[in-house]
Amino acid sequence: MSKALSNPKFQWPVVGHKNIAAYLQNSIVKNKVSHAYLFFGPAGIGKTAMAESFVNSLVCRQADHRDGLIPCGLCDCCLQIKNRIHPDVYWLERPTDPKTGRVKKNISIDQVRELKSKLSLRPFLDSYKAAVVTEAQHLSQEAANALLKTLEEPTAKTVLIILTDNFSWIPKTIVSRCQVLKFLPVAQSEITASLVERGAEKLAAAKLAALAYGRPGIAINYFSDPESLQAYQEKIKEFLALTQADLIQRFRFIQSEFGYAETDEIFQTLNIWLKTLRDLALIKTQNQNLVTNISAGSDLEKIANGYSTAKLTNLLRQVALAKKYLAANVSPRLTLENFVLNF
Ligand SMILES: [Zn+2]
């Protein structure tokens, strides 16, 4: 085990991903920090937390880079990082439309240009400059090209961290200039332990961890924001009811729920449907111990009894197909109507 893994002083406040943390910490210790990193893995898995710890360790005034890497959490730099106002660390995110209050679809080329000019200036605090590009799959085509230019002309002591949950969207030309780090699902036991550390009761923590599919951020969000958990559970109930509704009701539901929905929103819903169908299939095949939505157990059981395994397998296939159609820009309404015909 490397020094970084075995020494508790090196532990960053990230749930799971110890190997990635150790790799990044060693790169700081050995003064081998790369110009660019690409973190990929599903939303909520820990990419942002990892990026935050990494840049915090790079800029903290108290972290001794020869010996230990836990940021002190107390110096000006640490406080600025925490509040996302550090003058040498930039977060590039999709902006919110001031008129509608909704997050815009893309990160624009103007945002990337602004970032590029900021990165070209000397650092304010004589240490690293860093930029974190979140949800890079939402870079517009032109913005991605502009970002590539930034990668092609790296400046000393500048680190660019690109986060994405859709690796296939990132142009190969960008990928080839980055250290690529893949974030795998975190063990359920680790997520449970992290929730208990945050004050959750053990059984409740285990239930939330099961719902999170290896993504600590999702479990932590459900724990700290019970309303989001409730909304999630409502969606599952809604879906289960939909499977029992007649065709006219199903079509009405599609129109009222998704008539004006954004593609991202529809994808999220389809992912919930996919997980619910997976739970139904697990119950049907006597794998109750693997069910993720433990709280909905009895409802799931009732509905699973009404389906054959072959039917559930087909529905799972149909959701995957619906996601494919959506990604290929087929009309969402048509795609969803086509799907609910199969119940
Ligand atoms: Zn500090």
Residues whose N, C-alpha, C, O or C-beta is under 5 A from the ligand:
A	BS01	ZN	C60 R61 Q62 P71 C72 G73 L74 C75 C78
